[in-house]
Amino acid sequence: MGVFVFLPLVLPLTAWPVARLAEQRLHPRTATRLLAALAGVSAVCSTLCLGLLVIVGTAQLPGNPLPDSWSDPDVRAAVPYDEIAGRAAIPALLAVLVSCGLAAWRQERTRRRAVAALAGLPPTPVAVLPDRTPYAYALPGGSRSGSASGSRSGCAGRKRRRPGRVVVSTGMLDGLASAERRALFAHERAHLAGRHHRHLLTVHLAARANPFLRPLRTAVSYTAERWADEEAAAEVGSRRTVARAIGTAALLAPRTPAATLPALTGAGPVPRRVAALMRPAPVGRAWPPVGTAVGLAAWGAAFGATVSALSSANSAVTLFLVLRGVASPV
């Protein structure tokens, strides 16, 4: 494996330049998808390499359940500074798994509470809750148990897909003008249509897996909101109306229920979002031009993610072959 096993742990640094530039110079849709993909790939690769280091480190511990051959000198020789790196990787991987597990559990708990709050309301695309506290957010759909009585197969308890819904309180609606309400609904529908919660959850977990990916989480939290802003402006037909709705809603409800539940008052400096809506709509491109700063940064980040993937794959194959060799010597 050599030093290749360490590369995915630090190569996320190559995405920092594009994380900063994408917020300003890419279409929000392109920026969100690009940064979320980079974060997901980088997080998986760095976690895999931590796992490989843990195998080497755990094999050195007395009383471990691994085969005795895994502590062979040839296995330790596959990792530079094996005694230090291997043992240090054990608490690091444990911290990653616990942190990601807690983040996923909190997200699911928040989603379930939001679903429970809608119990008894008609299954309409927009759920209006009689609450004086101002809030509005996009609640993603999920699976639910449904009765299959009357179906030809006769199976019961079949899973059905619950559609996403826009959740808004009467306190929020009372604080907005009619045109601003249309902008709010358009914004939240854009979150649901673009499945922005998946991008947000990806970067949220990636940042827990590797702290070097935190700038990408911050950037995607902002670009996802900008993406919905642009979709809402196109649907409403007035960028100024959307800007007013953002400003008013931010004053009414400055916080969202959870980091991965998209909302009009979501992450990102509100003045920057409003200022962006005061300018012409950005041009959508699948990939930034190579000759620009953001294009070079994007290619640099893509190169870093590719090297991470190749390094983690090379390390995994190498360790597998070494373990196989010491377990079955010729």
N, C-alpha and C positions, 0 to 999 in steps of 0.2 A: 504493500500500500504506500509506504513512504510518506512524504509530505502531502501527497494528494488527498489523504484522509482529512487533513486540516483545512484545505482550501474552501470547501463549502461553508465552513464556519465564519470565514471572513469575507468571502466574495460578495455577500450582500452589500458591502460598502460601495461596489460599483454602481448600484442603483440610486445612490444618494443624489447625484447630479440630475438625473432625469426626474426624480421625485420632486425636486424643487422647480425645474423648468416646466414640467408637464402641467402644473397648476395654472400657469400663465400662458403657455404657448401652444397647447394642444386642445383640440375639441374635448370637452369633458367626457364624452362617451369613449373616445379613444384613450384618454388618459386613465379612466377608471379601469377599463378592461386590461390595458397594458400593465399598469402597476399591480393590479390584483393577480395577474398571471405571474409576473415576476416574483411577487411576494410568496405565492403558493409554491412555485417550483423551488425557490431558494429555501423555504422553510422545510419542505420535505427532504431536500438533499442534506441540509445541515443536521436534521434530526436523525436521518439514516446514518450519517457518519458518526454522530454521537453514539448511536447504538452499536456500531462496529467497534468503537473504542471501548465501550462498556464490556463487550465480549472479552476483549483482551485483558481489561482490568479485573473483571470478575473472576477470570480463570486463575488469577494469582492469589485470590483470597482463600484462606484455609476453610475447609468445610463447604465450599461452593458445590452446587448440584451439577455442574458441568462435567463432561468427561475429562479424565486426567490428562489425556493427550492434548487438550486445548491449552494447557500451561506449558507445552513444549517450547524450548528456546526458539525454534523456527517461527512459532506463532508470535512470540514477543518481539522477535527481530523484524517482523513486518511493520511495526509501528515505531517511529523515532521517539525516544524518551518514553518507552512503553510503561515503565513503572509509575511515572508521574502522570502522563496523559491518560492512561487507562483508568487509574483510580480516581482522577479528577472528573472523568466523564461520568462516573456512576451518580454522584449527587446532581451533576448538571442535567443529565437525562431525566432523573427523577423529578427535578424542579420543573422541567419542560412539560412532562406528562401531567403533573399535578396542576400546573398553571393553566394549561390548555383544557384539561378536564373541568376545572372550576369555571373557566370562561364559558365553555359550552353548556355546562349545567345552569349557570346563571342566565344565559340567553334563553334556554328552553324554559326555565322557570318564569322568566318575564313574559315569554310568549304565551304560556299556559294561563298566567294570571290575566293577560289581556283577553284571551279567548273566554275565560270564565266570566269576565266582566260583561261580555256580550250575550251571556246566556239569557234566553227569554226574548231577545229582540228578533225581529224578522230577518231572515237571511238575505238582506239586501246588500248591494255593493258598498253602500255607505251606511255606517252605523253612527247614529247621533245619540250620545249619552247625555242624560239630564244632569250635568255637572257644571257648577259655576267656575271650577278651575279650568283655565284655558289650556287646551292641548289638542294636538292633531298629529296622527302618525299613520303610516301604512303598515298594516298587519299582514304579514305573508300568509299564504295558505298552507295547509298541512293535511296529513292523512287523518281520517277519522273512521271509526267502526260504523258500519251500516248494515242493516238487515237486508239479506238477500231473498227474503220471502217473496214468492211469486216469480223468481227467476227460474229458468229452465234447469239450471244445475242444482238448485235447492240448497246451495251453500249459505251458511249464516256467518255473520261476523266479518264479511268481506270489507276490506279497506277502500274507502272512497276519498277522493281528493277534495279538501275544503278550499274554496277559492279565497284569494286574498281580498281584504276589505279595507276601506278607508275609515278610520275611527276618528271622530271629532266630537268635542264637547260643545254644549250649548254656550258655555262661557267664551269659547273661541269664536263661534259663529256670531255671537252678539257684538263682538269687538271688531268685526270686519264689515266693510261695505259689500254690496252685492257683487260688484266686479271682483273684489278681492277674494270673496268666497269661491268664485269660479276658478280663480288662479290657484287657490289652495287645493281644491279638489283635483285640478289638472296636475298639479305638482305631485300629489300623493299617488294619483293613478299612474304617473310616469315612473314612480318608484316601483310600483307593483309590476308594471309591464316590463321594465328593464331588469327585474329581479335583483335590485340593488342590494337587498339584504344578504345575498350570497357573496357579493364582492366585499361587503363590509365585514361579514363573518370571516371570510378568508384572510383578509389583512389583519383582523383582530387576533385570530389564532396564530398567524405567522409572526406577528410581533411578540407574542408570548413565547413562541418557539425559539426565536432568535432576536435579541434586543436590537441588532443592527438593522432590523426591518421596521422599526418604529416610525421613521420618516415616511415610509410608504403607507402605513396605516393613517397617519395624519393627512397625507395628500389625498388618499382615496376617500376619506371621510368628507373632504371638501369637494372633490371632483364629482362624487356621486350626487351631492346636493346641486352642484352647478349643472349637471346633466339633467336633473329633474327641472331645474329652473328654465333651461332652454326648451325642453319639451313643453312645459307649461306656457311659456311665452309664445311658442308656435301655435299651440291650441287656442289660447285666448286671443291672440292677435295683437297683443300690446305688451311690450317689454316693460314699460313703466308701471302698468298695473301689477305685474308680477313683482316688480321691485317694491312697490308700496305694500303689497301683501306680505312680503318677506319681512320688511321693516316693522310693520304693525304686529305681525305674529311673534316676532322675536321679542318685542317689548311686552307682549301679553304673556308669553310662555317661553322663557329663556332656556329651558332645559327639555330634553327628550326623555322618554321612559327608559331607553337603553341605547347603548352605542351602536347596536346593530339593527335597531328599528328606525328606518328612514322617516324623516319628518321635515316639514317646511322650516322649522326652527332648529334644524340639525346642525352638525358640526361645521366649522368654518367661519371665519370672520364675516359677519353680516355686511359690514360696509364694503368689503371686497366683492361679495356677491351682488350687492346692489349696484356698485360701480360697473361690474361686468355687464349687467343688464342695461346700463345706460349707453353701452357701446354697441356697434353692430353685431349681429349674430356671428359666432366663429364659424370658420369653414371646416367642414368635417372631412378628415382624411383617414384612410386605413392605417397609414404609417407616416410619420413626419419626414420631410425632405432630408436627404442625407447631408446636404451642404449647410444645414443650419445647426445652431448649438444644441437645440433639443433633439435634432436627428442624430447627431454624434453621440449625445448622452444616451439616447434610446438604444443605439447599436452597441454602445459600451455596456449597458446594463444587460442587453440580450446576450452579449458575449460572456459576461460574468455568469449569467444563469446557465448558459450552455456548458461552460467549463465546470460549474458546480455539478451539473447532471452527469457529465462524463467522469468527473473525479469520483463522485459517490458510486457510480456504476463500476468503475475500475477497482475501487477499494473493496466493494462488496464481492466482486468476482475473485479478486486476489485472495481475500481472506477465506472465501469458500474453498478455493483450491489448496491453500495452505492447510486448513483444517482437515480437508479430505486426505491430503498427503500424510499428515502425521497420524491420522486415525487408521490409515491403511498403508503402512510402509511396505515397500516392495521387498 
